Amino acid sequence: MSGIKIRYIVDDVSETIAFYTRHLNFTVKAHPAPGFAVLQRGDLNLLVNAKDGPGGAAQPMPDGRKPEPGGWNRIQIEVDDLEGLVGTMRQAGLRFRNDMVAGFGGKQILLDDPSGNPIELFEPSRRASL
């Protein structure tokens, strides 16, 4: 498996697959078990693991803490028309953590996946190139 790999812990792998393929143009690269899938968009491989189950990513840490969805680390997806995409996603009932914000580099908003993992949708300004 080549490209960039990021792992998200999720509540429901099937729901996560539907979300990322329907709303963010990911494809299913592999779904070998109910609690694990690899979703792909360009060079990004998003590894999604159920928070419970036999897989290694779901195992508790030595201090007893268990992996769980959410947090603030996130993937960033660059888009051409952030306002239009956000409007479509709001109509579909998707959850956002904040309102759109603008800075020197462009505009962004944080979208939550069904498990509460954040995705930054980013439209660069014409002046900036990241």
N, C-alpha and C positions, 0 to 999 in steps of 0.2 A: 504494500500500500504506500504510494508516494504522496507527496504534497504535505500540507500543514494539517496536523491532527490536534483537535481539541476534544476533551471529554466533558460531557454534561451528565450529571446525575438527574434522573427524571422520575416522576411519579408513575407514568404510564407510557411505555415505549410506543405502543400503537397510536395513541393520541398524539405523541410527539412527532411521529412519522407523518401523520396527516397534516399537522400544523406546518411543519417545515416544507413539505412538498407542495401543499396547497397555496401557502401565502408567501413563501420566500424562495421558490424555484430550486429547491434541493431535489436530488434524485436519491433513490435507495440504492446504495452500492452493495450492501449486504444486510441480511436480517436472519442470521443463523439460529437464533434462539428467541423466545418470547421476551426475554429481558435485555436484549442487546441488538443494536443496529448501527450501521455505518451509513450516514447520509453525506452526500457530496454536492458541492457547488464550486465549480472551478477547481482550484488546487486545495480547497478546504475540505477535509474529512472530519465531520462531526460525529464523534463516537457517543452514542446515547446508551446509558445503562440504567436499568431499573434500580431504585434505591434499596430494594429488598431482593434477595435471591442468592443463588450460588456463585455468581460471578465475582471475580477478584475486586472489581471496583466497588462492590456493595459491602465488602467486609469491614467490620468495625476496626478502629485504630486500637493500639495497645491500651490507651486510656479509656476505652469504652465509647468514644464518640463515633457516630455512624455518619457515613456520607449522606448528604441531603441536597436537594435542589436549592437554587436561589443564590444569594450573594451579589457581589458587585462586579466581579470579573466578567468580561463579556466578549463576544465576537462583534466585529463591526462589519456591516454590509453597506457598501457604497451604492447609492441610488441616484438616478438622474432627476426625479421629480418627487421630492420628499413630501410636499404638501398633498399632491395627488394620491400618493401611496398611503399616507396616513389617513386621508379621507376614506379611501376604499377599505382600509383595515378597520377603521372605527365603525363603518357600516356593517362589517362582518362581525362586530362585537368583540374585537380583540382588545386586550388590556395594555395600557401604556402606564409607565411609572411617572411620567412627567409630561409637561407640555413641550412643544418644540422650542428649542433655544438656538440662538444664533451667536456666533463668535467670529473672530477673524478668519478662521479656517473654513467656516461653513455653518450649516444647520444640522441639528441632530435631535433625536428623540429616543427614549429607551422603551422598547417593546418587550413585554414579558411573554415567554412561551407558556404552554399550559401548566408547567411545573413551577413557574416563577423564575426561570433563568432569563437574565436580560440579554437582549440583542440591541446593539446600537445601530440605528438606521442613520446614515450620514450622507448629506449632500454637500460636496465641497463647493466653496465659493469659486468664482471665476479667477480670483487672484491667487488662490492657494491650490497647491497640488501635493497630495500626500502619497 
